[in-house]
Amino acid sequence: MGAALILSGAVVRTADRDRPLADAIAFGDGRVLAVGTADEVLAHRDARTEVRDLGGAAVYPGFVDVHNHHALAGRTDLYELSLPGGLSLDGILDRVRGYAATLPEGAWISGGPYPSTMMPELASSAVRARLDEAAGGRPAVIMEDSRHNRWANSRALELAGITAHSIPRAGVTVLDPDNGEPTGILLEAAGIPVEEALAQGGGLTPEQHRRSSQRGVEMLNGYGVTAFQDAAVSRDILAALRSLDEAGELDAWGVESHRQR
């Protein structure tokens, strides 16, 4: 079988201890056909083969990311407030305020991330009130950079049913030591009620879930990742991945972890 693509003039890192380097590599029908010297690999060329000379560039096997949240990354990039690194609290609030101005009244604000190192600064009722003001009365939830924890404003807490007298059983709801009120910092599973309220009031359509997963995989591919395990997917994300796979548009191998309820 002739190769569809041959990369030559390369430094191919084979991950084979007995032959760690090669000059060329051939692909066909979604598989590696040959790795070796240019002469060995070019023997797989036919009239339809595309040959690219890489001019000494390196070629690595695809990387495997064993813990990620691809759809969250895609969702933030496409549909949410995306916060660059290094922002101060004032900078985050300015971004929230500007984003809120683009939304209708009552629409959810979601996005992130805020740095985990900022969590002590955010954990007070006074700072939650500043997020309330920036959001203009809209519910808001900002993810922390680990994607495990959340910072929610008063309206988001209200919609999630979280009060000083109604604390989620799971996870940790950080309370203000001065007044005992939830600060809006929700650790691990304490944030699930807010995520459920977001899904009900401002969630994505099936097509948006599909595009979020597709964009997340595109971002992984951009770093050389060709296989991944998503550590926590919803049924919506599973449906999105299945749709991409069936359409031949899932450009990575994926293993997904889904929590049964």
N, C-alpha and C positions, 0 to 999 in steps of 0.2 A: 504494500500500500504506500502510495506517495504521501509525503508530508504536506500538511497544509501550511505550516510555518517552520522555518529554520532560522535560528538565531546563531550567527557566527561572529568571529572576531571578538569573542566574549571571554570573560573569566567566570566560568560556571562553577558555583559552589554546590557540589553534588550531595553533601551530607553522607558520603561513602568514605569511610576511613581508609580503605585500600586505594581509592582513587579520588581524592578530595577535590581535584580541579579538572576541568575539561575546557575545550575551546569552543564547543558548539553543542546545540541541543535542537532536536526536531520534535514537532508536535503534529498529531493527526487524530481525528475523530475523538477529540477531547482527552487524549492520552499522550504521554511522553513516548516517542518511538525510538529515540536513540540519543545517547550522550557520549561524547568522545572527541576525537580530533575532527578538524574540519573535513578531512577526506572521508572519514567514517560516516559522519552525519550527512554530508552532501550527497552521499550515495542514495539517500532517501528522497532526493529531489526529483520532481517530474515537471511537466509543462505548467501545472497549476500551482506549484509551490511558491509561496512568497518567502524570499530570503532577505533578511535584514542583517547588515554588518553593524555591530554595536561599537566598533572602534575601541575595544578594550574595556567596555563597561561591565560591571558585575551583574550576574544573574543568580538569584537565590531561590531556593524552594519557598513556596508560600508559607507565611507565618500562620501559626494557630493561636488565637486568643481564647483562653480557656475560661474567661469570666468577663462578660461585657453586658451592656444593655443597648443593643444596636438600635432598636426602635425608639427608645427615649432620645438618643442622640439625633436620629433622623427627624423625630417630631419637633424637638427644640429648634433644629436648623431650619425647618420649613414653616412651622405653624405657631411658634411660641416666642417669647422674649428671650433672646440669647444674650447672655452677659459675658463680656470678655473678662479675662483674668486681670487681677490687680486693681479692681475698683474698690474704692472706699464705701462706707455705708451711704454717704451723701451721693456718691456716684451711682450706686445701685438704685437709690430712691429716685434720682433724676431720670434714670432709664425707665423705671416703672412708670413714672409720671408721664414721660413722653409717649410710651407705648399705650398707656391708658387713654390718652387723648385720641388715639386712632380707633378706639373701640366704642360700640354702642353702650348705653347705660345698662348696667347689670351683667355685662359680659365678663366671663372669667378671664383673669390674667394668670398665666402659668408660664413657667420657664426656669431659667437658671443658667449656670449654677452660682451659688454664693460659696465662698471658701469656708471649709470647716473651721479654720482658725478664727473666723469672725463670730462663731456661735456664741461665745460669752457676751459679746457686744450686743447681740440681737435679743438676748434672753431677758427682756423686760417688757412690762406693759407699756411703758413710755415709747419704746422703739416700735412696738406693734402699732401704736397709735400713729406713728410717723408713716408706717406702711399703709395704714388706712387712708391717711390724707393723700399720699402719692397715688393710690389706686382710685381715688375719687368715688368712694362708696362701692366700688366693684369688689367681688371676692378675688383674692390673690393668693397664690401659693408658689413659692420659689424653692426649687430643689437645691440641696447642698451638693458639693462636688463629688461626694461618694455615691450619690443617687440613692442613698438609704434614708436620708433625713430631709425634713421639710420645714419651711418657715411660712406660716399662714397668717393672714390678717384676720381682723375681727369678723368680717362678713363671711369669710371662708369657714372659720370655726363655727359660726352660727349655723350655716347650712349643713355642716357636718355633725351638728348636735354636740359639740364639745364645749363644756363649761366647767367651772370650778366644781360643780356638783355632778358632772357627767363626764368622767375621764375614761378614755379607751382602756380596756383591760390589758391589751397587749402593748408592747413597746413602752416608751417613756414620754409622758407629756410634761414638759418643763414648766414649772409654775414660778410666778414672781414671788420671791420671798417676802416682799413688802405687803402684798395684798392677797396672795394666794390664787390669783387669776392665771389662767393659761397665758403664757407669753407668745404662743404661736410656734415655738420650737417643738417639733414633733419628731421623736427618734424612732427609727425602724417602723414597726407595725402600728404605732400610734398615729401615723400619717394615713393609714388606709381609709378611715372615714372621710377624710378630705379628698382623697383620690376618687372615692366612690361618688362624692358630691360633685366633683369636677366632671366625672364621666356622665352623670345625669344631666348636668346643666350646661356643660361646654365641651363635651367629648368629641372625638373625631368620628367622621363617617367611615364606613368600610373602605372606601377608596382612599381616604386620607391615611388610614392605618396602613394600607398597602404601599402607598407612596412613602410613608415614614420608614417602613422596613426597607424598601428599596434604596432610599437615600442613606440609611444607616449602613447598608452593605456597601454602597458606593464609597462611603467614607472609610470603611475598613479596607476596601480594595486599594484606596489611595495610599495606605500605609503598608501595602504588601500582604495584608491579611486575607487568606483565601479559605479559612475554616475557623469557626467560632462556636463557643457555647454561650448562649444567653442565659444568665443566671436566674431570671424570673420573667416569664412571659405570661400574657393574658390569652384568653381564647381569641380575642380580636387579633392579637399579634400572630398567633398560630394560623388563623384563617388567612391573614395577609401573606405569610410565608408560603402557605400551601398554594395560594393563588399565583404568586410569583413563580413557584416551582413548576406548577402545571403549565404555565405559559412559557417556560424555558427562560425566565428572566431572573432567576435566583443565582447570582454570580458568586456563590460561596457555598461550602458545605456548612450545615448548621445543626447543632444539637441544642435542644431547648429544655429548660427546667420549668415545669408548671406546677404551681401549688394547688392541690385539690382542696376544696372547701366543703 
